[in-house]
Amino acid sequence: MLDDINTFSEIARNIATVLGILIGGSWSLWVFFLSRIFAGSLIITQTLKEMTTLNSFSIAIIEVRVKNIGRTKVDLEY
């Protein structure tokens, strides 16, 4: 009877180990490759602040806002 309990616990332990490896591997695959965690994600909004005419040229003054909603740093060049 004790051998049956040991065999059952060994089988349960092996199944738990395999499940843990599969779940951990799936999570790693999703986080690092499929969800593109290292890609920047930006929201860019533009607002027209003022429109004027100077010497028959139309001039538009706009406001541009950039918000980083991703998990990585994004360097902006302007």
Backbone as a chain_set.jsonl record, in Angstrom:
{"seq": "MLDDINTFSEIARNIATVLGILIGGSWSLWVFFLSRIFAGSLIITQTLKEMTTLNSFSIAIIEVRVKNIGRTKVDLEY", "coords": {"N": [[0.823, -1.197, 0.0], [1.953, 1.231, 0.753], [3.782, 1.496, -1.289], [2.064, 1.976, -3.42], [1.084, 4.516, -2.763], [3.448, 6.013, -2.857], [4.092, 5.691, -5.574], [1.867, 6.931, -6.758], [2.186, 9.572, -5.762], [4.618, 10.224, -6.944], [3.95, 10.164, -9.665], [2.037, 12.242, -9.695], [3.682, 14.371, -8.964], [5.437, 14.454, -11.171], [3.633, 15.071, -13.235], [2.79, 17.611, -12.357], [5.21, 18.979, -12.572], [5.705, 18.885, -15.358], [3.443, 20.3, -16.274], [3.976, 22.802, -15.079], [6.325, 23.556, -16.435], [5.345, 23.713, -19.075], [3.358, 25.743, -18.819], [4.909, 27.908, -17.887], [6.696, 28.174, -20.075], [4.898, 28.808, -22.115], [3.924, 31.268, -21.177], [6.293, 32.793, -21.239], [6.836, 32.779, -23.996], [4.608, 34.208, -24.923], [4.888, 36.748, -23.615], [7.471, 37.719, -24.387], [7.704, 37.413, -27.154], [5.266, 37.183, -28.719], [3.532, 39.222, -27.797], [4.948, 41.446, -28.32], [6.559, 42.99, -26.494], [8.784, 44.605, -26.459], [8.411, 46.542, -28.319], [7.769, 49.911, -29.068], [4.964, 51.894, -28.085], [2.932, 54.387, -29.013], [0.785, 57.206, -28.488], [-0.368, 59.684, -30.506], [-1.434, 62.959, -30.599], [-2.927, 65.702, -32.266], [-3.527, 69.156, -32.35], [-5.178, 71.946, -33.636], [-4.159, 75.101, -32.993], [-4.145, 77.814, -33.754], [-5.026, 79.762, -36.613], [-3.821, 81.777, -39.096], [-3.203, 84.548, -41.319], [-0.476, 85.797, -43.105], [0.982, 88.175, -45.013], [-0.317, 87.182, -47.323], [0.099, 84.481, -46.978], [-0.935, 81.478, -45.572], [-0.853, 80.522, -42.23], [-0.504, 77.998, -39.907], [-0.772, 77.15, -36.56], [0.072, 74.525, -34.652], [-0.445, 72.058, -32.085], [1.308, 69.342, -30.894], [1.076, 66.358, -29.227], [2.697, 63.705, -27.631], [2.294, 60.585, -26.267], [3.599, 58.007, -24.376], [2.544, 54.803, -24.168], [3.519, 52.345, -23.92], [5.741, 49.751, -22.682], [8.367, 50.317, -22.936], [11.145, 52.579, -23.255], [10.934, 55.37, -25.339], [12.741, 57.199, -27.596], [12.509, 60.491, -28.618], [12.883, 62.478, -31.481], [13.08, 65.739, -32.51]], "CA": [[0.0, 0.0, 0.0], [2.851, 2.382, 0.783], [4.35, 1.609, -2.638], [1.046, 2.604, -4.259], [1.059, 5.948, -2.426], [4.687, 6.59, -3.398], [3.96, 5.726, -7.03], [0.891, 7.973, -7.082], [2.771, 10.898, -5.496], [5.651, 10.462, -7.948], [3.244, 10.486, -10.905], [1.453, 13.574, -9.518], [4.795, 15.33, -8.991], [5.912, 14.549, -12.55], [2.617, 15.796, -13.996], [2.867, 19.018, -11.937], [6.443, 19.534, -13.146], [5.489, 19.08, -16.794], [2.494, 21.408, -16.421], [4.673, 24.037, -14.731], [7.233, 23.908, -17.528], [4.533, 24.129, -20.219], [2.726, 27.039, -18.533], [5.976, 28.914, -17.867], [7.176, 28.377, -21.438], [3.853, 29.526, -22.861], [3.919, 32.646, -20.702], [7.494, 33.455, -21.767], [6.625, 32.97, -25.428], [3.63, 35.289, -25.097], [5.401, 38.038, -23.142], [8.673, 38.204, -25.052], [7.688, 37.315, -28.614], [3.98, 37.393, -29.358], [2.911, 40.491, -27.43], [5.878, 42.499, -28.749], [6.776, 43.82, -25.31], [9.883, 45.529, -26.667], [8.036, 47.53, -29.323], [7.179, 51.117, -28.503], [3.556, 52.127, -28.394], [2.722, 55.813, -28.787], [-0.442, 57.88, -28.9], [-0.017, 61.018, -30.991], [-2.605, 63.808, -30.825], [-2.609, 66.986, -32.882], [-4.589, 70.139, -32.152], [-4.973, 73.221, -34.309], [-4.246, 76.162, -31.988], [-4.454, 79.109, -34.362], [-4.859, 79.857, -38.057], [-3.705, 83.194, -39.419], [-2.655, 84.862, -42.634], [0.595, 86.788, -43.037], [1.463, 88.471, -46.372], [-1.044, 86.262, -48.202], [0.455, 83.093, -46.671], [-1.675, 80.91, -44.45], [0.022, 79.951, -41.209], [-1.231, 77.204, -38.913], [-0.017, 76.819, -35.355], [-0.495, 73.289, -34.143], [0.157, 71.458, -30.898], [1.446, 67.897, -31.04], [1.394, 65.684, -27.964], [3.057, 62.304, -27.794], [2.211, 59.881, -24.984], [4.108, 56.645, -24.447], [1.731, 53.88, -23.379], [4.197, 51.051, -23.94], [6.593, 49.406, -21.54], [9.754, 50.628, -23.236], [11.464, 53.977, -23.444], [10.958, 55.772, -26.747], [13.471, 58.448, -27.772], [11.887, 61.351, -29.628], [13.753, 63.45, -32.14], [12.269, 66.797, -33.123]], "C": [[0.87, 1.265, 0.0], [3.502, 2.585, -0.581], [3.363, 2.272, -3.589], [0.983, 4.107, -4.017], [2.3, 6.634, -2.978], [4.618, 6.708, -4.917], [2.996, 6.83, -7.454], [1.48, 9.368, -6.874], [3.868, 11.229, -6.506], [5.02, 10.836, -9.299], [2.661, 11.892, -10.829], [2.532, 14.651, -9.583], [5.308, 15.522, -10.414], [4.922, 15.316, -13.426], [2.659, 17.284, -13.649], [4.107, 19.693, -12.52], [6.276, 19.825, -14.633], [4.528, 20.239, -17.034], [3.153, 22.749, -16.11], [5.605, 24.495, -15.838], [6.445, 24.395, -18.738], [3.892, 25.501, -20.002], [3.766, 28.15, -18.521], [6.523, 29.208, -19.254], [6.169, 29.136, -22.287], [3.816, 30.993, -22.464], [5.122, 33.416, -21.262], [7.361, 33.735, -23.259], [5.682, 34.138, -25.676], [4.242, 36.642, -24.752], [6.521, 38.559, -24.022], [8.623, 38.167, -26.572], [6.343, 37.704, -29.226], [3.356, 38.741, -29.02], [3.789, 41.689, -27.767], [6.122, 43.504, -27.623], [7.864, 44.863, -25.54], [9.588, 46.566, -27.739], [7.405, 48.733, -28.634], [5.735, 51.274, -28.934], [3.238, 53.567, -28.016], [1.318, 56.222, -29.206], [-0.05, 59.298, -29.276], [-1.308, 61.784, -31.244], [-2.144, 65.151, -31.357], [-3.812, 67.9, -32.7], [-4.219, 71.416, -32.897], [-5.199, 74.337, -33.29], [-4.687, 77.494, -32.595], [-4.205, 79.034, -35.855], [-4.851, 81.338, -38.405], [-3.13, 83.352, -40.827], [-1.629, 85.977, -42.469], [1.145, 86.961, -44.448], [0.931, 87.445, -47.383], [-0.604, 84.796, -48.063], [-0.369, 82.638, -45.481], [-0.698, 80.226, -43.499], [-0.858, 79.223, -40.188], [-0.296, 76.914, -37.75], [-0.698, 75.597, -34.749], [0.25, 72.849, -32.891], [0.157, 69.951, -31.108], [1.847, 67.329, -29.69], [1.65, 64.207, -28.244], [3.055, 61.666, -26.407], [2.66, 58.442, -25.194], [3.237, 55.761, -23.556], [2.343, 52.485, -23.35], [5.049, 50.849, -22.698], [8.059, 49.741, -21.781], [9.933, 52.125, -23.426], [11.543, 54.268, -24.94], [11.665, 57.123, -26.811], [12.828, 59.235, -28.908], [12.929, 62.299, -30.195], [12.866, 64.47, -32.819], [13.106, 67.985, -33.431]], "O": [[0.553, 2.245, -0.675], [3.749, 3.721, -0.986], [3.762, 3.041, -4.463], [0.845, 4.885, -4.961], [2.202, 7.736, -3.518], [5.04, 7.717, -5.481], [3.271, 7.575, -8.395], [1.297, 10.249, -7.714], [4.031, 12.39, -6.882], [5.513, 11.728, -9.99], [2.771, 12.659, -11.786], [2.331, 15.709, -10.18], [5.587, 16.651, -10.817], [5.329, 16.12, -14.265], [2.576, 18.129, -14.541], [4.051, 20.856, -12.917], [6.663, 20.892, -15.108], [4.772, 21.073, -17.906], [2.91, 23.732, -16.81], [5.67, 25.685, -16.148], [6.827, 25.383, -19.366], [3.886, 26.33, -20.912], [3.534, 29.221, -19.083], [6.789, 30.364, -19.581], [6.539, 30.0, -23.082], [3.69, 31.867, -23.323], [4.981, 34.555, -21.706], [7.734, 34.81, -23.728], [5.936, 34.966, -26.55], [4.12, 37.587, -25.531], [6.521, 39.739, -24.373], [9.429, 38.832, -27.223], [6.308, 38.492, -30.172], [2.711, 39.347, -29.876], [3.4, 42.831, -27.518], [5.915, 44.707, -27.786], [7.867, 45.902, -24.88], [10.447, 47.396, -28.037], [6.597, 48.578, -27.718], [5.341, 50.836, -30.015], [3.269, 53.927, -26.839], [0.74, 55.669, -30.142], [0.529, 60.027, -28.471], [-2.171, 61.334, -31.999], [-1.105, 65.672, -30.952], [-4.959, 67.486, -32.871], [-3.093, 71.902, -32.8], [-6.308, 74.497, -32.782], [-5.503, 78.21, -32.014], [-3.298, 78.34, -36.314], [-5.774, 82.069, -38.046], [-2.638, 82.397, -41.428], [-1.877, 86.97, -41.785], [1.706, 86.027, -45.02], [1.688, 86.917, -48.197], [-0.902, 83.972, -48.928], [-0.479, 83.356, -44.487], [0.167, 79.455, -43.916], [-1.831, 79.779, -39.679], [0.839, 76.483, -37.947], [-1.874, 75.63, -34.385], [1.405, 73.212, -32.666], [-0.865, 69.359, -31.455], [2.829, 67.76, -29.085], [0.918, 63.557, -28.991], [3.724, 62.142, -25.49], [2.163, 57.746, -26.08], [3.194, 55.946, -22.34], [1.745, 51.552, -22.813], [5.064, 51.679, -21.789], [8.903, 49.48, -20.924], [8.979, 52.844, -23.722], [12.142, 53.511, -25.704], [11.244, 58.081, -26.162], [12.628, 58.72, -30.008], [13.752, 62.85, -29.463], [11.997, 64.112, -33.615], [12.599, 68.979, -33.951]]}, "num_chains": 1, "name": "protein.A"}
